[in-house]
Amino acid sequence: MKKYENFAHRRANSVLRVTDEQGNPLARTKLRLRQTRHEFLFGCGAFDFLAYTEGAKDCGKTRASLEERIQKWLALYNYGTLPFYWGRFEPEEGKPETLSLKNTAAALKKHGVTLKGHPLCWHTVCADWLMNYDNSTILEKQLQRIRREVSGFAGLIDMWDVINEVVIMPVFDKYDNAVTRICRDLGRVGMVKQMFAAAKSANPDAQLLINDFNTTVSYEILIDGCLNAGVPISAIGIQSHQHQGYWGAEKLEEVLERYEHFGLPIHFTENTLISGELMPPEIEDLNDFQVSDWPSTPEGEERQMRQTEEMYRILFAHPQVQAITGWDFADGAWLNAPSGVIRKDNSAKPVYDRLLQLIRGEWWTDCEICTDDNGIAEAEGFKGDYILETPQKRGTLKLTSGVPEMQVTVSEIHSSRGLT
């Protein structure tokens, strides 16, 4: 990955023609070029927002505590994953929790957060009531469910993990479930093809992901088969729950090399690095490790910070990686693990501060530029959204690939608008 270390592919430049509201060039003027949002998706599970918008019901947190947690989340991330596990989203057939998810999605959208729904089809946390039907009916209800969610949330959520953990799906035998039943009938590629077709028909512009924890050649073969069958995969999702220890640079680069040849964007969709004692290596299914207390330690927090920084640097350096999602924002979420970037009491762990230094510091642009006699200046910085401003005037722009020049109009800042 050495050839990408300068992050040049994450930056863009453009010649700006800066004018006032009347179209006059803003000549010989110093302006602040201030980034407000990354194009790259730095994300995290946004499950705490659901509790907040629902009034902190039954989550063990006060509203003030959730408010503090959410402000820390928004200070770091621009991308969130919301839960659509069918067994929880629709525990009783015909009564989905649509309204609460829409309220949460709308609240996040107001903060400029890009959202993804996870997942539309999965053999785990499946709706138990599906077991009352035969396989053909289960399939039709699964497809209806996908069309309902993808069309119903269009404009709020336009990115979906369509199907989750397909490599193991038809052979999953821990317990009987409706999705494994139909996957055995259809086969892996047939299953994926039908789920993606339903999602694509419901929102042709949505970004549709396949997602798996299996990063071996088995997943590579599955993706190859799906693409050859015409499945419209927008991006490859890779899980990296590292409760049993950090993958390390060598494995990260090996995984990237395995999937980059498809030419698709790569999303690291579910990432955990813990700051306490590691899970025993003999555990095969992480869900089998159930503990009442799993403390974070100072040594573990230092380790978590170093490993997370290395991982983010490697992934941000790779031109096909489009998104990184930390799974747990706070400790004590999934498996009660110390896997968050903040502690249970909302205090920031070293990893939070280090990520803030990277995302909003080292990989962030805030500089001065100066126009010439014709109101022209060159802007260069990390791809994303910007404000261009003087103390009295302000305009907005986006730096991205393939836009060599643009006009930016700066308007008077009225006192009622304030500064962001």
C-alpha positions in Angstrom: 0.0 0.0 0.0 3.0 2.3 0.0 2.1 3.8 -3.4 -1.1 5.4 -1.8 0.5 6.8 1.4 0.2 10.4 0.4 -3.6 10.1 0.1 -3.5 12.0 -3.3 -6.6 10.1 -4.4 -8.5 11.5 -1.5 -7.8 15.1 -2.5 -9.1 17.3 -5.3 -8.5 20.7 -6.7 -10.5 23.2 -8.7 -10.2 26.7 -10.1 -12.8 28.9 -8.4 -14.4 31.9 -10.1 -15.6 33.8 -7.0 -18.4 36.4 -7.5 -20.8 38.4 -5.3 -24.5 38.2 -5.6 -24.6 40.6 -8.5 -22.1 38.4 -10.4 -19.2 40.8 -9.9 -15.7 39.1 -9.4 -14.6 39.2 -5.8 -11.1 40.5 -6.7 -8.0 40.5 -4.5 -9.8 39.0 -1.5 -8.7 36.6 1.2 -11.2 33.8 1.9 -11.3 31.0 4.3 -11.8 27.6 2.7 -13.4 25.5 5.5 -14.3 21.9 5.1 -17.6 20.9 6.6 -18.0 17.2 5.5 -15.9 14.4 4.1 -16.8 12.7 0.8 -15.3 9.5 2.4 -17.8 7.8 4.7 -16.4 7.6 8.2 -19.2 5.8 10.1 -20.5 4.0 13.1 -23.5 2.1 14.3 -26.2 4.7 15.0 -28.4 2.6 17.2 -28.3 5.0 20.1 -30.1 7.6 18.0 -33.1 5.3 17.9 -33.3 5.3 21.7 -32.9 9.1 21.7 -35.7 9.8 19.2 -38.0 7.4 21.0 -37.5 9.3 24.3 -34.9 7.0 25.9 -37.4 4.2 26.5 -36.0 1.1 28.2 -32.4 1.7 27.2 -31.0 2.3 30.7 -29.9 5.9 29.8 -31.2 9.3 30.7 -32.1 11.7 27.9 -29.2 13.9 29.0 -26.8 11.0 28.8 -28.0 10.1 25.3 -27.7 13.7 24.2 -24.1 13.9 25.3 -23.4 10.6 23.6 -25.0 11.7 20.3 -23.1 15.0 20.3 -19.8 13.1 20.6 -21.0 10.8 17.7 -21.8 13.7 15.4 -18.5 15.4 16.1 -16.7 12.4 14.6 -18.9 10.6 12.0 -20.8 11.5 8.8 -22.2 8.0 8.2 -24.5 5.8 10.3 -25.9 2.3 10.2 -29.5 1.8 11.4 -30.9 -1.6 12.5 -33.5 -3.4 10.3 -33.2 -6.9 11.8 -36.5 -8.4 10.7 -37.3 -10.2 14.0 -37.0 -7.0 15.9 -38.3 -4.6 13.2 -41.5 -6.6 12.7 -41.9 -9.0 15.7 -45.6 -9.3 14.9 -46.5 -9.8 11.3 -47.9 -6.7 9.7 -46.8 -4.4 12.5 -43.3 -3.1 11.5 -41.5 -0.4 13.5 -41.5 1.8 10.5 -42.4 5.1 12.2 -39.6 5.0 14.8 -37.0 4.2 12.2 -38.2 7.0 9.9 -38.1 9.5 12.8 -34.6 8.5 13.6 -33.5 8.5 10.0 -35.0 12.0 9.5 -33.2 13.3 12.6 -29.9 12.0 11.4 -30.5 13.3 7.9 -30.9 16.8 9.3 -27.4 16.6 10.6 -26.1 15.7 7.1 -25.5 12.0 8.0 -25.5 9.5 5.2 -27.5 6.4 6.3 -27.4 2.7 5.6 -30.0 0.1 6.6 -28.8 -3.2 7.9 -29.8 -5.9 6.9 -32.7 -6.7 4.6 -32.2 -10.4 4.5 -30.4 -12.5 7.1 -30.8 -15.9 8.6 -30.1 -14.6 12.1 -32.6 -12.4 14.1 -35.2 -13.5 11.5 -38.9 -13.1 12.1 -40.1 -16.2 13.9 -43.6 -15.9 12.4 -42.2 -16.7 9.0 -41.9 -20.4 10.1 -45.7 -20.7 9.9 -45.4 -20.6 6.1 -44.2 -22.9 3.3 -41.0 -22.0 1.5 -42.6 -20.4 -1.5 -44.6 -18.1 0.7 -41.6 -17.3 2.9 -39.7 -16.2 -0.3 -42.5 -14.0 -1.4 -42.8 -12.4 2.0 -39.0 -11.8 2.1 -39.1 -10.1 -1.3 -42.2 -8.0 -0.3 -40.3 -7.0 2.9 -37.3 -5.8 0.8 -39.5 -3.8 -1.6 -41.5 -2.3 1.3 -38.4 -1.0 3.2 -36.3 0.1 0.2 -39.2 2.1 -1.4 -40.6 3.3 1.9 -37.3 4.8 3.1 -36.1 6.1 -0.2 -34.7 9.6 0.2 -33.9 8.9 3.9 -32.0 5.7 3.4 -30.6 5.0 0.0 -27.9 2.5 0.9 -28.6 -1.1 2.1 -26.9 -4.2 3.2 -29.3 -6.3 1.0 -28.2 -9.7 2.2 -25.9 -10.7 5.1 -23.5 -13.6 5.5 -24.6 -15.6 2.5 -21.5 -17.9 2.5 -22.7 -19.7 5.6 -26.4 -19.2 5.0 -27.5 -22.5 3.3 -25.4 -24.6 5.7 -26.3 -22.7 8.9 -27.6 -25.3 11.3 -27.4 -23.7 14.8 -31.2 -23.4 14.7 -33.9 -23.7 12.1 -34.9 -20.5 10.4 -36.9 -19.3 7.4 -34.1 -17.7 5.4 -31.8 -20.7 5.5 -34.7 -22.8 4.3 -35.2 -20.7 1.1 -31.5 -20.4 0.5 -31.2 -24.1 0.4 -33.9 -24.2 -2.3 -32.4 -21.3 -4.3 -28.7 -21.8 -3.8 -26.4 -18.9 -2.8 -26.3 -17.1 -6.1 -30.0 -17.6 -6.8 -30.8 -16.2 -3.4 -28.6 -13.2 -3.8 -30.0 -12.5 -7.3 -33.6 -12.4 -6.1 -32.9 -10.2 -3.1 -31.0 -7.7 -5.1 -33.6 -7.6 -7.9 -36.3 -6.8 -5.4 -34.2 -4.0 -3.9 -33.2 -2.6 -7.3 -36.8 -2.5 -8.5 -37.9 -0.6 -5.3 -35.2 2.1 -5.6 -33.1 1.9 -8.8 -30.7 4.6 -7.5 -30.0 2.9 -4.2 -26.5 1.6 -3.3 -26.8 -2.1 -2.7 -24.3 -4.1 -0.7 -23.5 -7.7 -0.2 -22.0 -8.2 3.3 -20.0 -11.0 5.0 -17.6 -11.9 7.8 -16.1 -14.6 5.7 -13.2 -13.0 3.9 -11.7 -16.1 2.4 -11.8 -17.3 -1.2 -15.3 -18.6 -0.6 -16.7 -15.1 -0.5 -14.6 -14.2 -3.5 -16.1 -17.1 -5.5 -19.7 -16.1 -4.4 -19.2 -12.5 -5.5 -17.7 -13.7 -8.8 -20.7 -15.9 -9.4 -23.2 -13.2 -8.5 -21.6 -10.6 -10.9 -21.5 -13.2 -13.7 -25.2 -13.7 -13.0 -25.9 -10.0 -13.4 -26.5 -9.1 -9.7 -26.2 -5.3 -9.4 -23.8 -5.2 -6.5 -22.8 -1.6 -5.8 -20.2 -2.3 -3.2 -18.5 -5.2 -1.4 -19.1 -5.3 2.4 -16.5 -6.8 4.6 -17.0 -7.4 8.4 -14.0 -7.3 10.7 -15.1 -8.1 14.2 -11.8 -8.5 15.9 -12.7 -9.6 19.4 -10.0 -12.3 19.3 -7.3 -10.0 18.3 -6.3 -7.4 15.6 -6.0 -8.7 12.1 -2.8 -6.8 11.5 -1.5 -4.9 8.4 -0.6 -8.1 6.5 -4.1 -9.6 6.7 -5.8 -6.3 6.0 -3.7 -5.9 2.8 -4.3 -9.5 1.9 -8.1 -9.0 2.1 -7.9 -5.8 0.1 -5.9 -7.5 -2.6 -8.4 -10.4 -2.7 -11.4 -8.1 -3.5 -9.9 -5.1 -5.3 -9.8 -7.0 -8.6 -13.6 -6.8 -8.9 -13.3 -3.0 -9.4 -16.1 -2.3 -7.0 -16.0 0.0 -4.0 -15.1 -1.8 -0.8 -16.9 -1.0 2.5 -15.5 -2.2 5.8 -19.0 -2.4 7.3 -18.7 -3.7 10.8 -15.4 -3.2 12.7 -14.6 -3.9 16.3 -11.3 -3.7 18.2 -11.6 -4.2 21.9 -9.8 -2.5 24.7 -9.9 -5.3 27.3 -9.0 -8.9 27.5 -9.3 -10.7 24.2 -12.0 -13.3 23.5 -10.5 -16.9 23.8 -9.3 -18.2 20.3 -11.3 -21.4 20.5 -14.6 -19.6 20.3 -16.0 -20.2 16.8 -19.3 -18.2 16.9 -18.6 -14.9 18.7 -22.2 -14.9 20.0 -21.3 -18.0 22.1 -19.1 -15.8 24.3 -21.5 -14.5 27.0 -20.1 -12.6 29.9 -21.7 -10.3 32.5 -18.7 -8.0 32.7 -15.9 -7.3 30.2 -13.9 -4.3 31.5 -11.8 -1.9 29.5 -8.2 -1.5 30.7 -5.6 1.2 30.3 -3.3 -1.1 28.5 -6.2 -2.3 26.3 -7.2 1.2 25.5 -3.7 2.1 24.4 -3.6 -1.1 22.2 -7.0 -0.3 20.7 -5.9 3.2 19.8 -2.7 2.1 18.0 -4.4 -0.8 16.1 -7.4 1.4 15.1 -5.1 4.1 13.8 -3.0 1.6 11.7 -6.2 0.0 10.3 -7.8 3.4 9.3 -4.5 4.5 7.7 -4.3 1.4 5.6 -8.0 1.5 4.6 -8.1 5.3 3.9 -5.0 4.8 1.8 -6.6 2.3 -0.5 -8.4 4.0 -3.4 -11.3 1.5 -3.6 -12.2 1.7 0.1 -15.2 4.0 0.3 -16.4 3.6 3.9 -15.3 2.4 7.3 -17.9 1.7 10.0 -17.1 1.1 13.6 -19.8 -1.2 15.0 -20.1 -0.1 18.6 -19.9 3.6 19.5 -19.9 2.9 23.3 -18.5 0.1 25.3 -20.9 -2.6 26.5 -23.1 -2.9 23.4 -22.8 -6.1 21.3 -21.6 -9.0 23.6 -21.0 -6.5 26.4 -17.6 -6.0 24.9 -15.3 -3.0 25.5 -15.4 -2.3 21.8 -16.5 1.3 21.7 -14.6 4.5 21.1 -16.2 5.9 24.3 -16.7 4.3 27.6 -20.1 3.4 29.1 -20.1 6.8 31.0 -19.6 8.6 27.7 -16.0 9.6 28.5 -13.8 9.5 25.4 -11.3 6.7 25.1 -7.8 7.3 23.5 -9.1 5.8 20.3 -11.8 8.5 20.1 -9.3 11.3 20.4 -7.0 9.7 17.9 -9.8 9.3 15.3 -10.8 12.9 15.8 -7.2 14.0 15.2 -7.2 12.0 11.9 -10.7 12.6 10.6 -11.1 16.3 11.7 -7.4 17.1 11.7 -4.8 15.4 9.6 -7.4 14.5 6.9 -9.3 17.8 7.0 -8.9 21.0 5.1 -9.2 24.5 6.7 -7.0 27.1 5.0 -6.9 30.6 3.4 -6.9 31.3 -0.3 -6.7 34.6 -2.1 -8.4 35.6 -5.4 -6.6 37.5 -8.2 -7.7 40.6 -10.0 -10.4 38.6 -11.8 -11.7 36.9 -8.7 -10.0 33.6 -9.5 -8.3 31.3 -6.9 -7.3 27.7 -6.8 -8.8 25.5 -4.1 -7.2 22.2 -3.1 -8.1 19.9 -0.2 -9.7 16.6 0.9 -12.8 15.7 -1.1 -16.0 16.9 0.5 -18.2 19.8 1.2 -16.8 23.3 2.0 -17.8 26.8 3.0 -15.9 29.7 1.3 -16.1 32.8 3.4 -15.0 36.2 4.5 -16.1 37.8 7.7 -19.1 39.3 5.8 -19.8 36.8 2.9 -20.2 33.1 2.5 -20.7 30.5 -0.3 -20.6 26.8 -0.5 -18.8 24.3 -2.8 -17.9 20.7 -3.2 -14.4 19.5 -4.0 -14.5 16.2 -5.9 -12.9 14.4 -8.8 -13.5 15.6 -12.3 -14.5 19.2 -11.6 -11.5 21.3 -12.8 -13.3 24.7 -12.3 -16.5 26.1 -10.9 -18.2 29.3 -10.0 -18.9 30.1 -6.4 -21.2 32.9 -5.4 -20.7 34.4 -1.9 -23.5 36.2 -0.3 -23.9 38.5 2.7 -24.1 36.7 6.0 -27.1 38.0 7.9 -26.8 38.1 11.7 -29.9 35.9 12.1 -28.2 33.1 10.2 -25.2 33.0 12.5 -22.1 30.9 11.9 -22.0 27.1 11.7 
